[in-house]
Amino acid sequence: MRGDKPRPYGDHLYVIAMQDCVKVGRSCNVQRRLDEIQRGVPMFQTRLLQDFPGQGWQERRVHRFLKEARIANSEWFRLPAEEALERVRNALVTDLTQWAYTG
């Protein structure tokens, strides 16, 4: 069941690049998901930028963090790969920082 709460050893959060866009999603098998996406768009090369094990539960939060770059109701964002990775990492660090200061 998908939700916004952590599960031990849960889904991975992944960032995939294709052309000038990135996809931020979640999967329990990132390589299989990458292969599925590649088969769906064989004319473009996709590549895994980063896999964040156990962080899939943060997918919605990261999507909100990137909302101004979102491509019409999808998990794709029009951002350069390095900028997207930096922003995803910042979203995850921001969340951990907030956890550290709540009592």
Secondary structure, 3 states (H helix, E strand, C coil): CCCCCCCCCCCEEEEEEECCEEEEEEECCHHHHHHHHHHHCCCCCEEEEEEECCCHHHHHHHHHHCHHHECCCCCEECCCHHHHHHHHHHHHHHHHHHHHCCC
